[in-house]
Every structure is written in C-alpha cells, then in structure tokens.
Amino acid sequence: MAITASMVAELRAKTDAPMMECKKALTEADGDMAKAEELLRVKLGTKAGKAASRVTAEGVVAAAISGNTGALIEVNCETDFVTKNDSFLALASAAAKLVADHNPADIEALGALAYEQDGFGPTLEEVRKGLIGKIGENMSFRRFKRWANGGQLASYLHGTRIGVVVEFDGDATAAKDVAMHVAAMKPVSLTSADVPAELIERERSVAAAKAAESGKPADIAAKMVEGSVQKYLKEVSLFDQVFVKAADGKQTVGAYLKTANTAVKSFTLYVVGEGIEKKVDDFAAEVAAQVAAAKGA
C-alpha cells in the first residue's frame, strides 16, 4: 500500500513521533494506522502515546460549588467558535448550577429542570433547543458529576477545556494547588493500587514487546517489564507524581499534602471531548463538491 504524506502527518499528530519513524511504522504496518501506532509505542515507549489521546470535539467544562455541594459538567458543541459565545457559556454555567442545586438523576432529568434564557424556556432542554436554532450549531450536555457528601470541595478550571474538582479535608489553598496539578499532569487515580487493571495490562503488553525486541535473557526481560510497569504506576498515580509546584523538583503530591496537613479523598478530571471521535471535514473538498453539484443541476 502506498504511504501518503497525509497518512504520515496523521500518525505524527497522534503520536508526536518523528516524521521518518512514522513513515517507517506505516510501511511496516502496510498502511494500518492502528498497527503503526502500536509499533511506534513499542519502539519509542510511552512518549509515542502522549498525543494519542488528543481529541477535537469542542465544548466547555463548567463548575459550580457552594459550600460542600458542587458540580462539574461538560457541554459539547461543534466548533471552537461557539465555545466563546456568551449564550453558550451562560447555558453551561447554568447547567452546572442546576446539577448542584437539584441533583438530577441523568442528562434527561437535567434537561427537564426549569430554566429560561434568551427568550427560551421553560426548561433547560427547551433553552438548548432554542439556542441550537439561534446559533445554528448542535450542542449537547455530555456528562456531569455532583458532590454533596459533606466533604470540602475545591475546583480549578484551566480555561474552559479542563475542569477539576477535588474532595478533601484540610487546607483549601493546598487542595486548590492539587486541583491545578491534576489539570496539568492528568493522573488516572489517587494511588498506584487504584490504577485500573486494563491500563496496567496495556502497559505491561507494550513493555513486554519492547523487552522481547531487546534480545535480553528471559529473567532480565521480565525485570525490565516489571520496572516499566512500576514506573508507569508512579507516573499516573496522583500521590506519587512530582508536585508541579515542588520547590526542589522532587517533592511528591503525597508528601506536599502531608506538610499541608491535608487529605485528598478523590478527584474528578474532565477534559473537553475526551474519548469522543470527531469527524474531520475537508472544507475545501466539500465546497468543490457543492459547486460541482450546482453546475450539474
């Protein structure tokens, strides 16, 4: 299969791997994008997977916290342009407050709550539909989480695309700093013991493939695999990560929290579009097709 420049560019965007490495991987995989990506991960390690989770779905994350009650919500739209629209931002902010105040069971129940905006209503769902007509772009409530367990809450929004809520006991400033750390470093769990088994197995599989390629004896290869897995666990566990504000560049989040006499019970991280596959439209080709169709009509 012929390897095109656009295929190489797509794999590079997914993996951050060097252009020539992308071309080699695609050639070896006979153009199979998923296989080429896995080959790069084996060859280049986790570095190749850093950009693989990038998503292009648009939207915003909004938070609402009042005392020990809070909510985090993701509201999606089609283009980045709409994420700066005041009406869309007001809708997202209102939805977060409605979740915090009324504890809806799901997205449908959230939409049924009373709300009026921009002349639309009487429910949040009717406002959503009204804004779709007014703005001319689809928008939807994707997911939300609510806290009302009596624990202290801290939130951090990085722009409108990343949102974090931390449940804690102790110092509010320390908790806010940890929320900011979560937004930057994106841990998957509090401790290494909490990392989902499927993620560990995926890392073990990649590490085993790399160890096999090294040609080392079985016992050494096994140690290499275990070492890679342990390194991965530290990299994705909040308490084991090096704190982004560590003055010495070494202090872990766990150690920082001890000095601040603060306990983090849980964290929730929302990244806009995470896990959503969005169709990439070739605008120029679409226009050309429309022109051709008009000529043929």
DOGUDREN-743447 format. One record per residue (C-alpha): residue number from 1; residue in three letters; x, y, z. Coordinates in steps of 0.25 Angstrom, whole numbers, plus 5000, padded with zeros to 4 digits. Example, Ala and Ser with C-alpha at 12.3 -4.5 7.8 and 13.67 -1.06 7.14 Angstrom:
BEGIN
<atom resi="1" resn="Ala" X="5049" Y="4982" Z="5031"/>
<atom resi="2" resn="Ser" X="5055" Y="4996" Z="5029"/>
***
This chain:
BEGIN
<atom resi="1" resn="Met" X="5000" Y="5000" Z="5000"/>
<atom resi="2" resn="Ala" X="5005" Y="5014" Z="4996"/>
<atom resi="3" resn="Ile" X="5008" Y="5022" Z="5009"/>
<atom resi="4" resn="Thr" X="5004" Y="5037" Z="5006"/>
<atom resi="5" resn="Ala" X="5008" Y="5049" Z="5013"/>
<atom resi="6" resn="Ser" X="4995" Y="5051" Z="5019"/>
<atom resi="7" resn="Met" X="4996" Y="5038" Z="5026"/>
<atom resi="8" resn="Val" X="5009" Y="5041" Z="5032"/>
<atom resi="9" resn="Ala" X="5004" Y="5054" Z="5037"/>
<atom resi="10" resn="Glu" X="4992" Y="5048" Z="5043"/>
<atom resi="11" resn="Leu" X="5001" Y="5038" Z="5051"/>
<atom resi="12" resn="Arg" X="5010" Y="5049" Z="5055"/>
<atom resi="13" resn="Ala" X="4999" Y="5057" Z="5060"/>
<atom resi="14" resn="Lys" X="4994" Y="5045" Z="5068"/>
<atom resi="15" resn="Thr" X="5008" Y="5041" Z="5074"/>
<atom resi="16" resn="Asp" X="5017" Y="5052" Z="5074"/>
<atom resi="17" resn="Ala" X="5027" Y="5043" Z="5067"/>
<atom resi="18" resn="Pro" X="5038" Y="5048" Z="5057"/>
<atom resi="19" resn="Met" X="5033" Y="5048" Z="5043"/>
<atom resi="20" resn="Met" X="5043" Y="5037" Z="5038"/>
<atom resi="21" resn="Glu" X="5039" Y="5028" Z="5049"/>
<atom resi="22" resn="Cys" X="5024" Y="5030" Z="5045"/>
<atom resi="23" resn="Lys" X="5027" Y="5026" Z="5031"/>
<atom resi="24" resn="Lys" X="5035" Y="5014" Z="5035"/>
<atom resi="25" resn="Ala" X="5024" Y="5009" Z="5044"/>
<atom resi="26" resn="Leu" X="5013" Y="5011" Z="5034"/>
<atom resi="27" resn="Thr" X="5021" Y="5004" Z="5023"/>
<atom resi="28" resn="Glu" X="5023" Y="4992" Z="5033"/>
<atom resi="29" resn="Ala" X="5009" Y="4992" Z="5036"/>
<atom resi="30" resn="Asp" X="5005" Y="4993" Z="5022"/>
<atom resi="31" resn="Gly" X="4997" Y="5006" Z="5024"/>
<atom resi="32" resn="Asp" X="4989" Y="5001" Z="5036"/>
<atom resi="33" resn="Met" X="4988" Y="5013" Z="5045"/>
<atom resi="34" resn="Ala" X="4985" Y="5006" Z="5058"/>
<atom resi="35" resn="Lys" X="4996" Y="4995" Z="5056"/>
<atom resi="36" resn="Ala" X="5006" Y="5006" Z="5052"/>
<atom resi="37" resn="Glu" X="5003" Y="5014" Z="5065"/>
<atom resi="38" resn="Glu" X="5005" Y="5001" Z="5073"/>
<atom resi="39" resn="Leu" X="5018" Y="4999" Z="5066"/>
<atom resi="40" resn="Leu" X="5023" Y="5013" Z="5070"/>
<atom resi="41" resn="Arg" X="5019" Y="5011" Z="5084"/>
<atom resi="42" resn="Val" X="5027" Y="4998" Z="5085"/>
<atom resi="43" resn="Lys" X="5039" Y="5005" Z="5079"/>
<atom resi="44" resn="Leu" X="5038" Y="5019" Z="5085"/>
<atom resi="45" resn="Gly" X="5032" Y="5016" Z="5098"/>
<atom resi="46" resn="Thr" X="5021" Y="5024" Z="5105"/>
<atom resi="47" resn="Lys" X="5026" Y="5036" Z="5098"/>
<atom resi="48" resn="Ala" X="5019" Y="5032" Z="5085"/>
<atom resi="49" resn="Gly" X="5006" Y="5031" Z="5092"/>
<atom resi="50" resn="Lys" X="5005" Y="5045" Z="5098"/>
<atom resi="51" resn="Ala" X="4997" Y="5051" Z="5087"/>
<atom resi="52" resn="Ala" X="4989" Y="5039" Z="5084"/>
<atom resi="53" resn="Ser" X="4978" Y="5044" Z="5094"/>
<atom resi="54" resn="Arg" X="4976" Y="5057" Z="5087"/>
<atom resi="55" resn="Val" X="4962" Y="5060" Z="5083"/>
<atom resi="56" resn="Thr" X="4956" Y="5070" Z="5074"/>
<atom resi="57" resn="Ala" X="4942" Y="5070" Z="5079"/>
<atom resi="58" resn="Glu" X="4938" Y="5084" Z="5084"/>
<atom resi="59" resn="Gly" X="4931" Y="5090" Z="5097"/>
<atom resi="60" resn="Val" X="4934" Y="5095" Z="5111"/>
<atom resi="61" resn="Val" X="4935" Y="5089" Z="5125"/>
<atom resi="62" resn="Ala" X="4927" Y="5097" Z="5136"/>
<atom resi="63" resn="Ala" X="4927" Y="5096" Z="5151"/>
<atom resi="64" resn="Ala" X="4918" Y="5101" Z="5162"/>
<atom resi="65" resn="Ile" X="4922" Y="5100" Z="5176"/>
<atom resi="66" resn="Ser" X="4914" Y="5105" Z="5188"/>
<atom resi="67" resn="Gly" X="4919" Y="5101" Z="5202"/>
<atom resi="68" resn="Asn" X="4920" Y="5086" Z="5202"/>
<atom resi="69" resn="Thr" X="4911" Y="5084" Z="5190"/>
<atom resi="70" resn="Gly" X="4917" Y="5085" Z="5176"/>
<atom resi="71" resn="Ala" X="4916" Y="5080" Z="5161"/>
<atom resi="72" resn="Leu" X="4925" Y="5078" Z="5149"/>
<atom resi="73" resn="Ile" X="4919" Y="5078" Z="5135"/>
<atom resi="74" resn="Glu" X="4923" Y="5076" Z="5121"/>
<atom resi="75" resn="Val" X="4915" Y="5083" Z="5110"/>
<atom resi="76" resn="Asn" X="4919" Y="5080" Z="5095"/>
<atom resi="77" resn="Cys" X="4917" Y="5088" Z="5082"/>
<atom resi="78" resn="Glu" X="4922" Y="5086" Z="5068"/>
<atom resi="79" resn="Thr" X="4932" Y="5097" Z="5067"/>
<atom resi="80" resn="Asp" X="4942" Y="5105" Z="5075"/>
<atom resi="81" resn="Phe" X="4935" Y="5118" Z="5071"/>
<atom resi="82" resn="Val" X="4923" Y="5114" Z="5079"/>
<atom resi="83" resn="Thr" X="4931" Y="5112" Z="5091"/>
<atom resi="84" resn="Lys" X="4933" Y="5127" Z="5092"/>
<atom resi="85" resn="Asn" X="4918" Y="5130" Z="5090"/>
<atom resi="86" resn="Asp" X="4913" Y="5137" Z="5103"/>
<atom resi="87" resn="Ser" X="4899" Y="5130" Z="5101"/>
<atom resi="88" resn="Phe" X="4906" Y="5116" Z="5101"/>
<atom resi="89" resn="Leu" X="4915" Y="5119" Z="5112"/>
<atom resi="90" resn="Ala" X="4903" Y="5124" Z="5120"/>
<atom resi="91" resn="Leu" X="4896" Y="5111" Z="5117"/>
<atom resi="92" resn="Ala" X="4908" Y="5103" Z="5122"/>
<atom resi="93" resn="Ser" X="4909" Y="5111" Z="5135"/>
<atom resi="94" resn="Ala" X="4894" Y="5110" Z="5138"/>
<atom resi="95" resn="Ala" X="4894" Y="5095" Z="5135"/>
<atom resi="96" resn="Ala" X="4905" Y="5093" Z="5146"/>
<atom resi="97" resn="Lys" X="4898" Y="5101" Z="5156"/>
<atom resi="98" resn="Leu" X="4885" Y="5093" Z="5153"/>
<atom resi="99" resn="Val" X="4892" Y="5080" Z="5155"/>
<atom resi="100" resn="Ala" X="4898" Y="5085" Z="5168"/>
<atom resi="101" resn="Asp" X="4884" Y="5090" Z="5173"/>
<atom resi="102" resn="His" X="4875" Y="5080" Z="5168"/>
<atom resi="103" resn="Asn" X="4883" Y="5066" Z="5167"/>
<atom resi="104" resn="Pro" X="4877" Y="5061" Z="5154"/>
<atom resi="105" resn="Ala" X="4878" Y="5046" Z="5152"/>
<atom resi="106" resn="Asp" X="4883" Y="5047" Z="5138"/>
<atom resi="107" resn="Ile" X="4884" Y="5056" Z="5125"/>
<atom resi="108" resn="Glu" X="4869" Y="5055" Z="5122"/>
<atom resi="109" resn="Ala" X="4865" Y="5059" Z="5137"/>
<atom resi="110" resn="Leu" X="4875" Y="5071" Z="5136"/>
<atom resi="111" resn="Gly" X="4868" Y="5076" Z="5123"/>
<atom resi="112" resn="Ala" X="4855" Y="5075" Z="5129"/>
<atom resi="113" resn="Leu" X="4859" Y="5085" Z="5140"/>
<atom resi="114" resn="Ala" X="4853" Y="5099" Z="5140"/>
<atom resi="115" resn="Tyr" X="4861" Y="5109" Z="5133"/>
<atom resi="116" resn="Glu" X="4859" Y="5121" Z="5124"/>
<atom resi="117" resn="Gln" X="4870" Y="5129" Z="5115"/>
<atom resi="118" resn="Asp" X="4870" Y="5137" Z="5103"/>
<atom resi="119" resn="Gly" X="4855" Y="5137" Z="5102"/>
<atom resi="120" resn="Phe" X="4855" Y="5121" Z="5102"/>
<atom resi="121" resn="Gly" X="4849" Y="5112" Z="5113"/>
<atom resi="122" resn="Pro" X="4842" Y="5108" Z="5122"/>
<atom resi="123" resn="Thr" X="4853" Y="5096" Z="5123"/>
<atom resi="124" resn="Leu" X="4868" Y="5095" Z="5121"/>
<atom resi="125" resn="Glu" X="4865" Y="5085" Z="5109"/>
<atom resi="126" resn="Glu" X="4856" Y="5096" Z="5102"/>
<atom resi="127" resn="Val" X="4867" Y="5106" Z="5104"/>
<atom resi="128" resn="Arg" X="4877" Y="5097" Z="5098"/>
<atom resi="129" resn="Lys" X="4868" Y="5094" Z="5086"/>
<atom resi="130" resn="Gly" X="4865" Y="5109" Z="5085"/>
<atom resi="131" resn="Leu" X="4880" Y="5113" Z="5085"/>
<atom resi="132" resn="Ile" X="4883" Y="5102" Z="5074"/>
<atom resi="133" resn="Gly" X="4873" Y="5109" Z="5065"/>
<atom resi="134" resn="Lys" X="4878" Y="5123" Z="5069"/>
<atom resi="135" resn="Ile" X="4893" Y="5120" Z="5068"/>
<atom resi="136" resn="Gly" X="4891" Y="5109" Z="5056"/>
<atom resi="137" resn="Glu" X="4900" Y="5099" Z="5063"/>
<atom resi="138" resn="Asn" X="4897" Y="5086" Z="5070"/>
<atom resi="139" resn="Met" X="4900" Y="5086" Z="5085"/>
<atom resi="140" resn="Ser" X="4898" Y="5075" Z="5096"/>
<atom resi="141" resn="Phe" X="4900" Y="5072" Z="5111"/>
<atom resi="142" resn="Arg" X="4910" Y="5061" Z="5111"/>
<atom resi="143" resn="Arg" X="4913" Y="5057" Z="5126"/>
<atom resi="144" resn="Phe" X="4913" Y="5063" Z="5140"/>
<atom resi="145" resn="Lys" X="4916" Y="5059" Z="5154"/>
<atom resi="146" resn="Arg" X="4911" Y="5064" Z="5167"/>
<atom resi="147" resn="Trp" X="4916" Y="5065" Z="5181"/>
<atom resi="148" resn="Ala" X="4908" Y="5066" Z="5194"/>
<atom resi="149" resn="Asn" X="4915" Y="5057" Z="5204"/>
<atom resi="150" resn="Gly" X="4919" Y="5068" Z="5214"/>
<atom resi="151" resn="Gly" X="4933" Y="5068" Z="5210"/>
<atom resi="152" resn="Gln" X="4941" Y="5080" Z="5206"/>
<atom resi="153" resn="Leu" X="4942" Y="5083" Z="5191"/>
<atom resi="154" resn="Ala" X="4952" Y="5091" Z="5183"/>
<atom resi="155" resn="Ser" X="4951" Y="5093" Z="5168"/>
<atom resi="156" resn="Tyr" X="4960" Y="5098" Z="5157"/>
<atom resi="157" resn="Leu" X="4957" Y="5101" Z="5142"/>
<atom resi="158" resn="His" X="4968" Y="5103" Z="5132"/>
<atom resi="159" resn="Gly" X="4961" Y="5112" Z="5122"/>
<atom resi="160" resn="Thr" X="4948" Y="5105" Z="5118"/>
<atom resi="161" resn="Arg" X="4954" Y="5092" Z="5113"/>
<atom resi="162" resn="Ile" X="4959" Y="5085" Z="5126"/>
<atom resi="163" resn="Gly" X="4952" Y="5085" Z="5139"/>
<atom resi="164" resn="Val" X="4956" Y="5078" Z="5153"/>
<atom resi="165" resn="Val" X="4948" Y="5076" Z="5166"/>
<atom resi="166" resn="Val" X="4956" Y="5071" Z="5178"/>
<atom resi="167" resn="Glu" X="4949" Y="5066" Z="5190"/>
<atom resi="168" resn="Phe" X="4958" Y="5068" Z="5203"/>
<atom resi="169" resn="Asp" X="4959" Y="5070" Z="5217"/>
<atom resi="170" resn="Gly" X="4969" Y="5081" Z="5222"/>
<atom resi="171" resn="Asp" X="4975" Y="5094" Z="5215"/>
<atom resi="172" resn="Ala" X="4967" Y="5100" Z="5204"/>
<atom resi="173" resn="Thr" X="4979" Y="5106" Z="5197"/>
<atom resi="174" resn="Ala" X="4987" Y="5093" Z="5197"/>
<atom resi="175" resn="Ala" X="4974" Y="5086" Z="5191"/>
<atom resi="176" resn="Lys" X="4973" Y="5097" Z="5180"/>
<atom resi="177" resn="Asp" X="4988" Y="5095" Z="5177"/>
<atom resi="178" resn="Val" X="4986" Y="5080" Z="5176"/>
<atom resi="179" resn="Ala" X="4974" Y="5082" Z="5167"/>
<atom resi="180" resn="Met" X="4983" Y="5091" Z="5158"/>
<atom resi="181" resn="His" X="4993" Y="5079" Z="5158"/>
<atom resi="182" resn="Val" X="4982" Y="5069" Z="5153"/>
<atom resi="183" resn="Ala" X="4979" Y="5078" Z="5142"/>
<atom resi="184" resn="Ala" X="4993" Y="5079" Z="5137"/>
<atom resi="185" resn="Met" X="4998" Y="5065" Z="5140"/>
<atom resi="186" resn="Lys" X="4985" Y="5057" Z="5138"/>
<atom resi="187" resn="Pro" X="4987" Y="5045" Z="5148"/>
<atom resi="188" resn="Val" X="4977" Y="5034" Z="5146"/>
<atom resi="189" resn="Ser" X="4976" Y="5030" Z="5161"/>
<atom resi="190" resn="Leu" X="4980" Y="5034" Z="5175"/>
<atom resi="191" resn="Thr" X="4989" Y="5023" Z="5177"/>
<atom resi="192" resn="Ser" X="4996" Y="5012" Z="5169"/>
<atom resi="193" resn="Ala" X="4987" Y="5002" Z="5175"/>
<atom resi="194" resn="Asp" X="4975" Y="5009" Z="5169"/>
<atom resi="195" resn="Val" X="4980" Y="5009" Z="5155"/>
<atom resi="196" resn="Pro" X="4970" Y="5001" Z="5146"/>
<atom resi="197" resn="Ala" X="4975" Y="4987" Z="5143"/>
<atom resi="198" resn="Glu" X="4973" Y="4989" Z="5128"/>
<atom resi="199" resn="Leu" X="4982" Y="5001" Z="5127"/>
<atom resi="200" resn="Ile" X="4993" Y="4993" Z="5135"/>
<atom resi="201" resn="Glu" X="4991" Y="4981" Z="5125"/>
<atom resi="202" resn="Arg" X="4993" Y="4990" Z="5113"/>
<atom resi="203" resn="Glu" X="5006" Y="4996" Z="5119"/>
<atom resi="204" resn="Arg" X="5011" Y="4982" Z="5122"/>
<atom resi="205" resn="Ser" X="5008" Y="4977" Z="5108"/>
<atom resi="206" resn="Val" X="5015" Y="4989" Z="5102"/>
<atom resi="207" resn="Ala" X="5027" Y="4987" Z="5112"/>
<atom resi="208" resn="Ala" X="5027" Y="4972" Z="5108"/>
<atom resi="209" resn="Ala" X="5028" Y="4975" Z="5093"/>
<atom resi="210" resn="Lys" X="5040" Y="4985" Z="5096"/>
<atom resi="211" resn="Ala" X="5047" Y="4975" Z="5105"/>
<atom resi="212" resn="Ala" X="5046" Y="4964" Z="5095"/>
<atom resi="213" resn="Glu" X="5052" Y="4973" Z="5084"/>
<atom resi="214" resn="Ser" X="5064" Y="4976" Z="5093"/>
<atom resi="215" resn="Gly" X="5068" Y="4961" Z="5092"/>
<atom resi="216" resn="Lys" X="5072" Y="4961" Z="5107"/>
<atom resi="217" resn="Pro" X="5071" Y="4947" Z="5114"/>
<atom resi="218" resn="Ala" X="5057" Y="4944" Z="5120"/>
<atom resi="219" resn="Asp" X="5060" Y="4947" Z="5134"/>
<atom resi="220" resn="Ile" X="5065" Y="4961" Z="5131"/>
<atom resi="221" resn="Ala" X="5054" Y="4964" Z="5121"/>
<atom resi="222" resn="Ala" X="5044" Y="4960" Z="5132"/>
<atom resi="223" resn="Lys" X="5051" Y="4970" Z="5141"/>
<atom resi="224" resn="Met" X="5050" Y="4981" Z="5130"/>
<atom resi="225" resn="Val" X="5035" Y="4979" Z="5128"/>
<atom resi="226" resn="Glu" X="5033" Y="4980" Z="5143"/>
<atom resi="227" resn="Gly" X="5042" Y="4992" Z="5144"/>
<atom resi="228" resn="Ser" X="5034" Y="4999" Z="5133"/>
<atom resi="229" resn="Val" X="5020" Y="4996" Z="5139"/>
<atom resi="230" resn="Gln" X="5025" Y="5001" Z="5153"/>
<atom resi="231" resn="Lys" X="5030" Y="5014" Z="5146"/>
<atom resi="232" resn="Tyr" X="5017" Y="5015" Z="5139"/>
<atom resi="233" resn="Leu" X="5009" Y="5014" Z="5152"/>
<atom resi="234" resn="Lys" X="5017" Y="5025" Z="5159"/>
<atom resi="235" resn="Glu" X="5015" Y="5034" Z="5146"/>
<atom resi="236" resn="Val" X="4999" Y="5032" Z="5147"/>
<atom resi="237" resn="Ser" X="4997" Y="5032" Z="5162"/>
<atom resi="238" resn="Leu" X="4994" Y="5046" Z="5168"/>
<atom resi="239" resn="Phe" X="5001" Y="5044" Z="5181"/>
<atom resi="240" resn="Asp" X="5013" Y="5038" Z="5174"/>
<atom resi="241" resn="Gln" X="5014" Y="5049" Z="5164"/>
<atom resi="242" resn="Val" X="5025" Y="5060" Z="5166"/>
<atom resi="243" resn="Phe" X="5017" Y="5072" Z="5170"/>
<atom resi="244" resn="Val" X="5016" Y="5083" Z="5159"/>
<atom resi="245" resn="Lys" X="5020" Y="5094" Z="5170"/>
<atom resi="246" resn="Ala" X="5031" Y="5086" Z="5177"/>
<atom resi="247" resn="Ala" X="5042" Y="5096" Z="5180"/>
<atom resi="248" resn="Asp" X="5052" Y="5084" Z="5179"/>
<atom resi="249" resn="Gly" X="5046" Y="5078" Z="5167"/>
<atom resi="250" resn="Lys" X="5045" Y="5065" Z="5175"/>
<atom resi="251" resn="Gln" X="5034" Y="5066" Z="5185"/>
<atom resi="252" resn="Thr" X="5022" Y="5057" Z="5182"/>
<atom resi="253" resn="Val" X="5008" Y="5061" Z="5183"/>
<atom resi="254" resn="Gly" X="5006" Y="5052" Z="5195"/>
<atom resi="255" resn="Ala" X="5018" Y="5058" Z="5202"/>
<atom resi="256" resn="Tyr" X="5013" Y="5072" Z="5200"/>
<atom resi="257" resn="Leu" X="4999" Y="5069" Z="5205"/>
<atom resi="258" resn="Lys" X="5005" Y="5063" Z="5218"/>
<atom resi="259" resn="Thr" X="5013" Y="5076" Z="5220"/>
<atom resi="260" resn="Ala" X="5000" Y="5084" Z="5218"/>
<atom resi="261" resn="Asn" X="4993" Y="5074" Z="5227"/>
<atom resi="262" resn="Thr" X="4982" Y="5072" Z="5216"/>
<atom resi="263" resn="Ala" X="4976" Y="5059" Z="5211"/>
<atom resi="264" resn="Val" X="4970" Y="5058" Z="5197"/>
<atom resi="265" resn="Lys" X="4959" Y="5047" Z="5197"/>
<atom resi="266" resn="Ser" X="4956" Y="5048" Z="5182"/>
<atom resi="267" resn="Phe" X="4958" Y="5056" Z="5169"/>
<atom resi="268" resn="Thr" X="4950" Y="5057" Z="5156"/>
<atom resi="269" resn="Leu" X="4956" Y="5062" Z="5144"/>
<atom resi="270" resn="Tyr" X="4948" Y="5066" Z="5131"/>
<atom resi="271" resn="Val" X="4955" Y="5069" Z="5118"/>
<atom resi="272" resn="Val" X="4946" Y="5074" Z="5107"/>
<atom resi="273" resn="Gly" X="4944" Y="5064" Z="5096"/>
<atom resi="274" resn="Glu" X="4952" Y="5053" Z="5104"/>
<atom resi="275" resn="Gly" X="4948" Y="5039" Z="5097"/>
<atom resi="276" resn="Ile" X="4940" Y="5046" Z="5086"/>
<atom resi="277" resn="Glu" X="4943" Y="5043" Z="5072"/>
<atom resi="278" resn="Lys" X="4940" Y="5055" Z="5063"/>
<atom resi="279" resn="Lys" X="4939" Y="5054" Z="5048"/>
<atom resi="280" resn="Val" X="4949" Y="5063" Z="5041"/>
<atom resi="281" resn="Asp" X="4943" Y="5070" Z="5029"/>
<atom resi="282" resn="Asp" X="4951" Y="5074" Z="5017"/>
<atom resi="283" resn="Phe" X="4944" Y="5088" Z="5016"/>
<atom resi="284" resn="Ala" X="4951" Y="5091" Z="5002"/>
<atom resi="285" resn="Ala" X="4946" Y="5077" Z="4997"/>
<atom resi="286" resn="Glu" X="4932" Y="5080" Z="5002"/>
<atom resi="287" resn="Val" X="4931" Y="5093" Z="4995"/>
<atom resi="288" resn="Ala" X="4937" Y="5088" Z="4982"/>
<atom resi="289" resn="Ala" X="4926" Y="5076" Z="4983"/>
<atom resi="290" resn="Gln" X="4915" Y="5087" Z="4985"/>
<atom resi="291" resn="Val" X="4920" Y="5095" Z="4973"/>
<atom resi="292" resn="Ala" X="4920" Y="5083" Z="4964"/>
<atom resi="293" resn="Ala" X="4907" Y="5079" Z="4968"/>
<atom resi="294" resn="Ala" X="4901" Y="5093" Z="4965"/>
<atom resi="295" resn="Lys" X="4907" Y="5092" Z="4952"/>
<atom resi="296" resn="Gly" X="4901" Y="5079" Z="4949"/>
<atom resi="297" resn="Ala" X="4887" Y="5083" Z="4954"/>
***
